Amino acid sequence: MVYVRMSSSTLSSSSSGNRTCQPLCFCDLQATLRYSNTPRNPRRPFFGCPNYNTKGLPYCKFFKWADGDQYMQLELQERKNELLRKEKEVDERLRDIKKREIELRKREDEIEKREMVQDGRDEEFLKKELMLFEKEAGLTRSRTLLRLSWAVVVVVCCCLVTW
């Protein structure tokens, strides 16, 4: 058996969906897409064991070029997975925004109710205050009339005494 030693770089991808065209290595793990760094095959994509170049982990030396249709299908699948992940993320954010919007509407309704109650209290307070002012004005008028009456009585008594 001949092993090809090749320098490579790994494609890092965060897609989590099933990769239909990605082969399994001899360890029964999904092979990792990497890019060749050799002068003979610069940037040429290939699949390799995901445990390769991982400290202390055994690897199976699986190697397969990822040229042509298979590579394009993998790229397409990765993009689809990324779009699906982003779509899910957007949906979650929309749900969160809708929840917050509902919560804000509830708070707004509570504030409006409080304002209506406060307006009613303010109106009641103003009515009571107006009634108190009217009573006070009536008392002031009554006192003034009482004082005038006493003044008239005193003047009449003085006039009667001097005559």
N, CA and C atoms as an extended XYZ file, in Angstrom:
489
Properties=species:S:1:pos:R:3:atomname:S:1:resname:S:1:resid:I:1 pbc="F F F"
N         0.845       -1.170        0.000 N   MET     1
C         0.000        0.000        0.000 CA  MET     1
C         0.893        1.236        0.000 C   MET     1
N         0.586        2.227       -0.818 N   VAL     2
C         1.375        3.443       -0.937 CA  VAL     2
C         0.586        4.579       -0.303 C   VAL     2
N         1.231        5.336        0.594 N   TYR     3
C         0.588        6.485        1.227 CA  TYR     3
C         1.164        7.754        0.632 C   TYR     3
N         0.289        8.683        0.348 N   VAL     4
C         0.732        9.951       -0.210 CA  VAL     4
C         0.757       10.954        0.924 C   VAL     4
N         1.905       11.528        1.197 N   ARG     5
C         1.999       12.554        2.226 CA  ARG     5
C         1.806       13.893        1.537 C   ARG     5
N         0.889       14.671        2.057 N   MET     6
C         0.541       15.915        1.396 CA  MET     6
C         0.261       16.967        2.451 C   MET     6
N         0.721       18.151        2.217 N   SER     7
C         0.407       19.264        3.094 CA  SER     7
C        -0.986       19.752        2.702 C   SER     7
N        -1.774       20.164        3.702 N   SER     8
C        -3.149       20.553        3.384 CA  SER     8
C        -3.668       21.583        4.361 C   SER     8
N        -4.764       22.197        3.972 N   SER     9
C        -5.499       23.072        4.880 CA  SER     9
C        -6.934       22.578        4.918 C   SER     9
N        -7.561       22.695        6.068 N   THR    10
C        -8.911       22.172        6.254 CA  THR    10
C        -9.933       23.261        6.000 C   THR    10
N       -11.034       22.873        5.376 N   LEU    11
C       -12.152       23.791        5.190 CA  LEU    11
C       -12.964       23.760        6.469 C   LEU    11
N       -13.073       24.880        7.115 N   SER    12
C       -13.900       24.911        8.318 CA  SER    12
C       -15.301       25.323        7.919 C   SER    12
N       -16.251       24.561        8.396 N   SER    13
C       -17.640       24.826        8.044 CA  SER    13
C       -18.494       24.604        9.265 C   SER    13
N       -19.506       25.456        9.434 N   SER    14
C       -20.380       25.318       10.589 CA  SER    14
C       -21.699       24.672       10.222 C   SER    14
N       -21.828       24.183        9.002 N   SER    15
C       -23.094       23.583        8.602 CA  SER    15
C       -23.281       22.273        9.333 C   SER    15
N       -24.525       22.026        9.743 N   SER    16
C       -24.777       20.859       10.571 CA  SER    16
C       -25.715       19.872        9.916 C   SER    16
N       -26.100       20.094        8.692 N   GLY    17
C       -27.046       19.207        8.028 CA  GLY    17
C       -26.361       17.985        7.473 C   GLY    17
N       -27.123       17.084        6.896 N   ASN    18
C       -26.558       15.884        6.287 CA  ASN    18
C       -25.857       16.252        4.995 C   ASN    18
N       -24.713       15.667        4.810 N   ARG    19
C       -23.979       15.881        3.571 CA  ARG    19
C       -24.114       14.606        2.759 C   ARG    19
N       -24.928       14.662        1.732 N   THR    20
C       -25.232       13.456        0.976 CA  THR    20
C       -24.053       12.988        0.147 C   THR    20
N       -23.193       13.904       -0.310 N   CYS    21
C       -22.112       13.502       -1.194 CA  CYS    21
C       -20.776       13.435       -0.475 C   CYS    21
N       -20.756       13.616        0.825 N   GLN    22
C       -19.498       13.568        1.556 CA  GLN    22
C       -19.222       12.126        1.967 C   GLN    22
N       -18.061       11.582        1.582 N   PRO    23
C       -17.766       10.175        1.872 CA  PRO    23
C       -17.395        9.956        3.332 C   PRO    23
N       -17.466        8.693        3.746 N   LEU    24
C       -17.011        8.301        5.073 CA  LEU    24
C       -15.583        7.786        4.946 C   LEU    24
N       -14.762        8.116        5.931 N   CYS    25
C       -13.391        7.597        5.916 CA  CYS    25
C       -13.403        6.178        6.474 C   CYS    25
N       -12.247        5.566        6.586 N   PHE    26
C       -12.144        4.189        7.064 CA  PHE    26
C       -12.465        4.077        8.554 C   PHE    26
N       -12.517        5.204        9.254 N   CYS    27
C       -12.891        5.229       10.677 CA  CYS    27
C       -14.408        5.330       10.838 C   CYS    27
N       -15.162        5.328        9.735 N   ASP    28
C       -16.615        5.524        9.700 CA  ASP    28
C       -17.023        6.914       10.187 C   ASP    28
N       -16.192        7.896        9.927 N   LEU    29
C       -16.501        9.297       10.210 CA  LEU    29
C       -16.644       10.026        8.883 C   LEU    29
N       -17.415       11.112        8.883 N   GLN    30
C       -17.526       11.892        7.650 CA  GLN    30
C       -16.179       12.530        7.357 C   GLN    30
N       -15.707       12.321        6.164 N   ALA    31
C       -14.408       12.853        5.765 CA  ALA    31
C       -14.464       14.372        5.732 C   ALA    31
N       -13.332       14.990        6.053 N   THR    32
C       -13.224       16.441        6.085 CA  THR    32
C       -12.741       16.952        4.737 C   THR    32
N       -13.363       18.012        4.256 N   LEU    33
C       -12.924       18.632        3.006 CA  LEU    33
C       -11.722       19.506        3.313 C   LEU    33
N       -10.639       19.268        2.592 N   ARG    34
C        -9.404       20.024        2.783 CA  ARG    34
C        -8.922       20.516        1.421 C   ARG    34
N        -7.943       21.407        1.450 N   TYR    35
C        -7.367       21.938        0.219 CA  TYR    35
C        -5.868       21.669        0.214 C   TYR    35
N        -5.399       21.190       -0.892 N   SER    36
C        -3.987       20.864       -1.050 CA  SER    36
C        -3.159       22.140       -1.096 C   SER    36
N        -1.973       22.079       -0.471 N   ASN    37
C        -1.034       23.206       -0.503 CA  ASN    37
C         0.243       22.851       -1.255 C   ASN    37
N         0.221       21.769       -1.992 N   THR    38
C         1.429       21.335       -2.702 CA  THR    38
C         1.564       22.084       -4.016 C   THR    38
N         2.799       22.237       -4.511 N   PRO    39
C         2.999       22.919       -5.794 CA  PRO    39
C         2.352       22.151       -6.950 C   PRO    39
N         2.288       20.852       -6.825 N   ARG    40
C         1.731       20.036       -7.906 CA  ARG    40
C         0.206       20.171       -7.992 C   ARG    40
N        -0.468       20.325       -6.852 N   ASN    41
C        -1.938       20.426       -6.803 CA  ASN    41
C        -2.371       21.592       -5.909 C   ASN    41
N        -2.041       22.820       -6.276 N   PRO    42
C        -2.380       23.947       -5.395 CA  PRO    42
C        -3.903       24.157       -5.307 C   PRO    42
N        -4.384       24.303       -4.083 N   ARG    43
C        -5.797       24.603       -3.776 CA  ARG    43
C        -6.765       23.562       -4.333 C   ARG    43
N        -6.284       22.362       -4.613 N   ARG    44
C        -7.163       21.306       -5.122 CA  ARG    44
C        -7.867       20.658       -3.925 C   ARG    44
N        -9.192       20.570       -3.970 N   PRO    45
C        -9.931       20.024       -2.833 CA  PRO    45
C        -9.827       18.503       -2.764 C   PRO    45
N        -9.760       17.991       -1.540 N   PHE    46
C        -9.761       16.542       -1.327 CA  PHE    46
C       -10.405       16.242        0.022 C   PHE    46
N       -10.821       14.989        0.179 N   PHE    47
C       -11.389       14.532        1.438 CA  PHE    47
C       -10.337       13.734        2.183 C   PHE    47
N       -10.298       13.920        3.510 N   GLY    48
C        -9.362       13.178        4.341 CA  GLY    48
C        -9.996       12.841        5.677 C   GLY    48
N        -9.358       11.975        6.424 N   CYS    49
C        -9.843       11.568        7.746 CA  CYS    49
C        -9.895       12.798        8.656 C   CYS    49
N       -10.997       13.001        9.379 N   PRO    50
C       -11.098       14.176       10.254 CA  PRO    50
C       -10.118       14.126       11.430 C   PRO    50
N        -9.582       12.944       11.737 N   ASN    51
C        -8.629       12.821       12.843 CA  ASN    51
C        -7.197       13.124       12.415 C   ASN    51
N        -6.966       13.357       11.134 N   TYR    52
C        -5.621       13.655       10.643 CA  TYR    52
C        -5.172       14.996       11.210 C   TYR    52
N        -3.938       15.072       11.667 N   ASN    53
C        -3.344       16.279       12.251 CA  ASN    53
C        -4.024       16.691       13.558 C   ASN    53
N        -4.656       15.745       14.234 N   THR    54
C        -5.262       16.018       15.531 CA  THR    54
C        -4.386       15.348       16.575 C   THR    54
N        -3.956       16.075       17.539 N   LYS    55
C        -2.975       15.586       18.522 CA  LYS    55
C        -3.463       14.319       19.213 C   LYS    55
N        -2.679       13.276       19.116 N   GLY    56
C        -2.914       12.057       19.858 CA  GLY    56
C        -3.997       11.145       19.323 C   GLY    56
N        -4.746       11.545       18.313 N   LEU    57
C        -5.818       10.701       17.793 CA  LEU    57
C        -5.305        9.859       16.634 C   LEU    57
N        -5.659        8.582       16.608 N   PRO    58
C        -5.268        7.750       15.467 CA  PRO    58
C        -6.105        8.132       14.250 C   PRO    58
N        -5.558        7.986       13.076 N   TYR    59
C        -6.298        8.296       11.858 CA  TYR    59
C        -6.049        7.195       10.841 C   TYR    59
N        -6.943        7.125        9.844 N   CYS    60
C        -6.922        5.991        8.925 CA  CYS    60
C        -6.244        6.284        7.595 C   CYS    60
N        -5.764        7.478        7.373 N   LYS    61
C        -5.076        7.880        6.146 CA  LYS    61
C        -5.977        7.810        4.911 C   LYS    61
N        -7.274        8.024        5.134 N   PHE    62
C        -8.209        8.069        4.017 CA  PHE    62
C        -7.888        9.283        3.159 C   PHE    62
N        -7.962        9.117        1.827 N   PHE    63
C        -7.688       10.212        0.904 CA  PHE    63
C        -8.522       10.017       -0.351 C   PHE    63
N        -9.184       11.103       -0.776 N   LYS    64
C        -9.946       11.052       -2.024 CA  LYS    64
C       -10.061       12.478       -2.558 C   LYS    64
N        -9.735       12.639       -3.847 N   TRP    65
C        -9.887       13.954       -4.467 CA  TRP    65
C       -11.370       14.300       -4.540 C   TRP    65
N       -11.682       15.572       -4.328 N   ALA    66
C       -13.075       16.029       -4.346 CA  ALA    66
C       -13.320       16.901       -5.560 C   ALA    66
N       -12.866       16.462       -6.708 N   ASP    67
C       -13.022       17.240       -7.935 CA  ASP    67
C       -14.401       17.051       -8.539 C   ASP    67
N       -14.740       17.967       -9.410 N   GLY    68
C       -15.909       17.823      -10.268 CA  GLY    68
C       -17.227       17.945       -9.548 C   GLY    68
N       -18.160       17.127      -10.011 N   ASP    69
C       -19.548       17.215       -9.586 CA  ASP    69
C       -19.705       16.963       -8.093 C   ASP    69
N       -18.966       16.030       -7.565 N   GLN    70
C       -19.086       15.700       -6.145 CA  GLN    70
C       -18.721       16.914       -5.285 C   GLN    70
N       -17.649       17.584       -5.641 N   TYR    71
C       -17.222       18.767       -4.905 CA  TYR    71
C       -18.265       19.872       -5.009 C   TYR    71
N       -18.779       20.074       -6.204 N   MET    72
C       -19.796       21.110       -6.407 CA  MET    72
C       -21.059       20.794       -5.608 C   MET    72
N       -21.437       19.515       -5.572 N   GLN    73
C       -22.611       19.122       -4.795 CA  GLN    73
C       -22.381       19.376       -3.308 C   GLN    73
N       -21.181       19.081       -2.854 N   LEU    74
C       -20.866       19.322       -1.454 CA  LEU    74
C       -20.921       20.812       -1.139 C   LEU    74
N       -20.321       21.619       -1.983 N   GLU    75
C       -20.363       23.070       -1.785 CA  GLU    75
C       -21.807       23.567       -1.775 C   GLU    75
N       -22.608       23.068       -2.732 N   LEU    76
C       -24.015       23.458       -2.805 CA  LEU    76
C       -24.753       23.037       -1.537 C   LEU    76
N       -24.507       21.819       -1.074 N   GLN    77
C       -25.162       21.333        0.140 CA  GLN    77
C       -24.752       22.165        1.353 C   GLN    77
N       -23.467       22.505        1.434 N   GLU    78
C       -23.002       23.335        2.544 CA  GLU    78
C       -23.660       24.705        2.518 C   GLU    78
N       -23.807       25.265        1.346 N   ARG    79
C       -24.476       26.566        1.231 CA  ARG    79
C       -25.948       26.464        1.607 C   ARG    79
N       -26.600       25.382        1.169 N   LYS    80
C       -28.006       25.171        1.542 CA  LYS    80
C       -28.140       25.055        3.057 C   LYS    80
N       -27.239       24.276        3.654 N   ASN    81
C       -27.275       24.106        5.106 CA  ASN    81
C       -27.064       25.433        5.826 C   ASN    81
N       -26.132       26.225        5.316 N   GLU    82
C       -25.874       27.534        5.913 CA  GLU    82
C       -27.103       28.435        5.780 C   GLU    82
N       -27.728       28.414        4.598 N   LEU    83
C       -28.944       29.210        4.403 CA  LEU    83
C       -30.065       28.749        5.318 C   LEU    83
N       -30.221       27.443        5.465 N   LEU    84
C       -31.252       26.919        6.363 CA  LEU    84
C       -30.978       27.327        7.806 C   LEU    84
N       -29.717       27.268        8.197 N   ARG    85
C       -29.355       27.679        9.555 CA  ARG    85
C       -29.663       29.160        9.773 C   ARG    85
N       -29.310       29.980        8.783 N   LYS    86
C       -29.577       31.417        8.902 CA  LYS    86
C       -31.074       31.700        8.874 C   LYS    86
N       -31.810       30.956        8.054 N   GLU    87
C       -33.261       31.129        8.003 CA  GLU    87
C       -33.882       30.780        9.359 C   GLU    87
N       -33.392       29.708        9.963 N   LYS    88
C       -33.880       29.308       11.283 CA  LYS    88
C       -33.561       30.397       12.312 C   LYS    88
N       -32.365       30.946       12.216 N   GLU    89
C       -31.944       32.015       13.119 CA  GLU    89
C       -32.840       33.242       12.956 C   GLU    89
N       -33.150       33.594       11.702 N   VAL    90
C       -34.026       34.734       11.430 CA  VAL    90
C       -35.425       34.468       11.988 C   VAL    90
N       -35.924       33.236       11.799 N   ASP    91
C       -37.241       32.886       12.333 CA  ASP    91
C       -37.270       33.011       13.852 C   ASP    91
N       -36.206       32.554       14.507 N   GLU    92
C       -36.132       32.668       15.963 CA  GLU    92
C       -36.128       34.129       16.386 C   GLU    92
N       -35.382       34.940       15.674 N   ARG    93
C       -35.344       36.369       16.009 CA  ARG    93
C       -36.703       37.018       15.780 C   ARG    93
N       -37.390       36.629       14.701 N   LEU    94
C       -38.726       37.170       14.446 CA  LEU    94
C       -39.691       36.779       15.561 C   LEU    94
N       -39.624       35.520       15.997 N   ARG    95
C       -40.476       35.086       17.109 CA  ARG    95
C       -40.172       35.898       18.359 C   ARG    95
N       -38.891       36.130       18.608 N   ASP    96
C       -38.490       36.907       19.772 CA  ASP    96
C       -39.009       38.339       19.666 C   ASP    96
N       -38.914       38.917       18.472 N   ILE    97
C       -39.402       40.282       18.258 CA  ILE    97
C       -40.909       40.340       18.462 C   ILE    97
N       -41.636       39.337       17.958 N   LYS    98
C       -43.089       39.313       18.135 CA  LYS    98
C       -43.459       39.195       19.609 C   LYS    98
N       -42.721       38.359       20.354 N   LYS    99
C       -42.980       38.238       21.791 CA  LYS    99
C       -42.764       39.578       22.484 C   LYS    99
N       -41.675       40.241       22.130 N   ARG   100
C       -41.382       41.542       22.741 CA  ARG   100
C       -42.441       42.570       22.364 C   ARG   100
N       -42.902       42.515       21.119 N   GLU   101
C       -43.936       43.443       20.663 CA  GLU   101
C       -45.222       43.228       21.461 C   GLU   101
N       -45.602       41.968       21.667 N   ILE   102
C       -46.799       41.661       22.455 CA  ILE   102
C       -46.624       42.160       23.888 C   ILE   102
N       -45.445       41.934       24.441 N   GLU   103
C       -45.166       42.388       25.805 CA  GLU   103
C       -45.254       43.911       25.898 C   GLU   103
N       -44.709       44.603       24.902 N   LEU   104
C       -44.773       46.067       24.896 CA  LEU   104
C       -46.209       46.559       24.775 C   LEU   104
N       -47.015       45.877       23.956 N   ARG   105
C       -48.422       46.268       23.840 CA  ARG   105
C       -49.150       46.091       25.163 C   ARG   105
N       -48.862       44.990       25.860 N   LYS   106
C       -49.478       44.776       27.171 CA  LYS   106
C       -49.090       45.890       28.134 C   LYS   106
N       -47.813       46.231       28.144 N   ARG   107
C       -47.357       47.320       29.019 CA  ARG   107
C       -48.028       48.636       28.650 C   ARG   107
N       -48.148       48.884       27.351 N   GLU   108
C       -48.794       50.109       26.886 CA  GLU   108
C       -50.244       50.151       27.362 C   GLU   108
N       -50.954       49.019       27.261 N   ASP   109
C       -52.339       48.948       27.730 CA  ASP   109
C       -52.421       49.207       29.234 C   ASP   109
N       -51.493       48.621       29.996 N   GLU   110
C       -51.475       48.852       31.441 CA  GLU   110
C       -51.267       50.330       31.755 C   GLU   110
N       -50.351       50.955       31.044 N   ILE   111
C       -50.078       52.379       31.271 CA  ILE   111
C       -51.306       53.212       30.935 C   ILE   111
N       -51.977       52.883       29.827 N   GLU   112
C       -53.188       53.618       29.453 CA  GLU   112
C       -54.267       53.461       30.520 C   GLU   112
N       -54.426       52.238       31.048 N   LYS   113
C       -55.414       52.017       32.111 CA  LYS   113
C       -55.075       52.854       33.335 C   LYS   113
N       -53.796       52.839       33.712 N   ARG   114
C       -53.371       53.641       34.870 CA  ARG   114
C       -53.627       55.125       34.639 C   ARG   114
N       -53.344       55.588       33.417 N   GLU   115
C       -53.583       56.999       33.101 CA  GLU   115
C       -55.064       57.327       33.185 C   GLU   115
N       -55.914       56.400       32.696 N   MET   116
C       -57.355       56.636       32.761 CA  MET   116
C       -57.819       56.695       34.218 C   MET   116
N       -57.316       55.783       35.033 N   VAL   117
C       -57.669       55.791       36.455 CA  VAL   117
C       -57.179       57.078       37.097 C   VAL   117
N       -55.940       57.458       36.768 N   GLN   118
C       -55.380       58.687       37.326 CA  GLN   118
C       -56.167       59.900       36.852 C   GLN   118
N       -56.551       59.914       35.570 N   ASP   119
C       -57.357       61.023       35.053 CA  ASP   119
C       -58.678       61.101       35.804 C   ASP   119
N       -59.288       59.933       36.053 N   GLY   120
C       -60.540       59.903       36.813 CA  GLY   120
C       -60.329       60.431       38.220 C   GLY   120
N       -59.228       60.030       38.841 N   ARG   121
C       -58.915       60.527       40.188 CA  ARG   121
C       -58.666       62.028       40.163 C   ARG   121
N       -57.931       62.483       39.153 N   ASP   122
C       -57.668       63.915       39.028 CA  ASP   122
C       -58.971       64.677       38.858 C   ASP   122
N       -59.866       64.140       38.035 N   GLU   123
C       -61.156       64.795       37.805 CA  GLU   123
C       -61.965       64.829       39.102 C   GLU   123
N       -61.985       63.719       39.850 N   GLU   124
C       -62.682       63.680       41.139 CA  GLU   124
C       -62.074       64.689       42.099 C   GLU   124
N       -60.751       64.724       42.148 N   PHE   125
C       -60.058       65.652       43.027 CA  PHE   125
C       -60.426       67.092       42.679 C   PHE   125
N       -60.430       67.398       41.378 N   LEU   126
C       -60.776       68.762       40.954 CA  LEU   126
C       -62.212       69.108       41.325 C   LEU   126
N       -63.130       68.150       41.175 N   LYS   127
C       -64.529       68.397       41.550 CA  LYS   127
C       -64.644       68.661       43.045 C   LYS   127
N       -63.964       67.839       43.855 N   LYS   128
C       -64.008       68.037       45.307 CA  LYS   128
C       -63.387       69.375       45.693 C   LYS   128
N       -62.272       69.705       45.034 N   GLU   129
C       -61.614       70.977       45.315 CA  GLU   129
C       -62.524       72.147       44.949 C   GLU   129
N       -63.228       72.035       43.816 N   LEU   130
C       -64.167       73.084       43.406 CA  LEU   130
C       -65.294       73.217       44.424 C   LEU   130
N       -65.814       72.080       44.904 N   MET   131
C       -66.883       72.136       45.911 CA  MET   131
C       -66.375       72.797       47.193 C   MET   131
N       -65.133       72.486       47.594 N   LEU   132
C       -64.566       73.114       48.788 CA  LEU   132
C       -64.403       74.622       48.597 C   LEU   132
N       -63.948       75.030       47.417 N   PHE   133
C       -63.818       76.468       47.134 CA  PHE   133
C       -65.180       77.148       47.186 C   PHE   133
N       -66.206       76.491       46.623 N   GLU   134
C       -67.556       77.066       46.645 CA  GLU   134
C       -68.068       77.182       48.079 C   GLU   134
N       -67.827       76.139       48.902 N   LYS   135
C       -68.251       76.200       50.308 CA  LYS   135
C       -67.509       77.308       51.040 C   LYS   135
N       -66.196       77.399       50.775 N   GLU   136
C       -65.387       78.431       51.417 CA  GLU   136
C       -65.866       79.819       51.007 C   GLU   136
N       -66.193       79.980       49.719 N   ALA   137
C       -66.704       81.275       49.243 CA  ALA   137
C       -68.038       81.585       49.920 C   ALA   137
N       -68.887       80.550       50.066 N   GLY   138
C       -70.174       80.756       50.752 CA  GLY   138
C       -69.967       81.148       52.203 C   GLY   138
N       -69.014       80.501       52.884 N   LEU   139
C       -68.726       80.852       54.277 CA  LEU   139
C       -68.185       82.271       54.384 C   LEU   139
N       -67.300       82.640       53.482 N   THR   140
C       -66.741       83.998       53.487 CA  THR   140
C       -67.855       85.022       53.283 C   THR   140
N       -68.765       84.747       52.376 N   ARG   141
C       -69.895       85.648       52.113 CA  ARG   141
C       -70.791       85.742       53.354 C   ARG   141
N       -71.036       84.583       53.976 N   SER   142
C       -71.875       84.582       55.187 CA  SER   142
C       -71.214       85.379       56.302 C   SER   142
N       -69.919       85.226       56.489 N   ARG   143
C       -69.205       85.987       57.521 CA  ARG   143
C       -69.272       87.484       57.240 C   ARG   143
N       -69.082       87.830       55.972 N   THR   144
C       -69.133       89.248       55.602 CA  THR   144
C       -70.521       89.819       55.896 C   THR   144
N       -71.562       89.077       55.524 N   LEU   145
C       -72.936       89.541       55.794 CA  LEU   145
C       -73.189       89.631       57.299 C   LEU   145
N       -72.657       88.678       58.057 N   LEU   146
C       -72.822       88.706       59.507 CA  LEU   146
C       -72.137       89.935       60.102 C   LEU   146
N       -70.940       90.259       59.626 N   ARG   147
C       -70.209       91.428       60.118 CA  ARG   147
C       -70.956       92.716       59.770 C   ARG   147
N       -71.478       92.755       58.536 N   LEU   148
C       -72.260       93.942       58.141 CA  LEU   148
C       -73.504       94.084       59.019 C   LEU   148
N       -74.125       92.947       59.292 N   SER   149
C       -75.331       92.996       60.140 CA  SER   149
C       -74.972       93.513       61.524 C   SER   149
N       -73.871       93.059       62.105 N   TRP   150
C       -73.446       93.539       63.415 CA  TRP   150
C       -73.094       95.026       63.361 C   TRP   150
N       -72.470       95.445       62.277 N   ALA   151
C       -72.121       96.863       62.140 CA  ALA   151
C       -73.387       97.702       62.095 C   ALA   151
N       -74.396       97.228       61.368 N   VAL   152
C       -75.668       97.965       61.276 CA  VAL   152
C       -76.329       97.998       62.655 C   VAL   152
N       -76.289       96.872       63.369 N   VAL   153
C       -76.901       96.815       64.707 CA  VAL   153
C       -76.180       97.774       65.637 C   VAL   153
N       -74.841       97.819       65.594 N   VAL   154
C       -74.068       98.714       66.450 CA  VAL   154
C       -74.395      100.166       66.107 C   VAL   154
N       -74.457      100.494       64.839 N   VAL   155
C       -74.759      101.871       64.416 CA  VAL   155
C       -76.165      102.252       64.878 C   VAL   155
N       -77.123      101.355       64.727 N   VAL   156
C       -78.508      101.650       65.135 CA  VAL   156
C       -78.558      101.821       66.651 C   VAL   156
N       -77.849      100.988       67.393 N   CYS   157
C       -77.835      101.102       68.858 CA  CYS   157
C       -77.202      102.427       69.277 C   CYS   157
N       -76.131      102.808       68.627 N   CYS   158
C       -75.471      104.075       68.931 CA  CYS   158
C       -76.415      105.247       68.644 C   CYS   158
N       -77.128      105.154       67.578 N   CYS   159
C       -78.060      106.228       67.213 CA  CYS   159
C       -79.201      106.299       68.236 C   CYS   159
N       -79.683      105.190       68.684 N   LEU   160
C       -80.783      105.156       69.648 CA  LEU   160
C       -80.308      105.671       71.012 C   LEU   160
N       -79.114      105.371       71.377 N   VAL   161
C       -78.593      105.796       72.669 CA  VAL   161
C       -78.373      107.312       72.644 C   VAL   161
N       -77.896      107.842       71.581 N   THR   162
C       -77.626      109.271       71.501 CA  THR   162
C       -78.914      110.064       71.294 C   THR   162
N       -79.952      109.584       71.046 N   TRP   163
C       -81.191      110.315       70.874 CA  TRP   163
C       -81.944      110.312       72.068 C   TRP   163
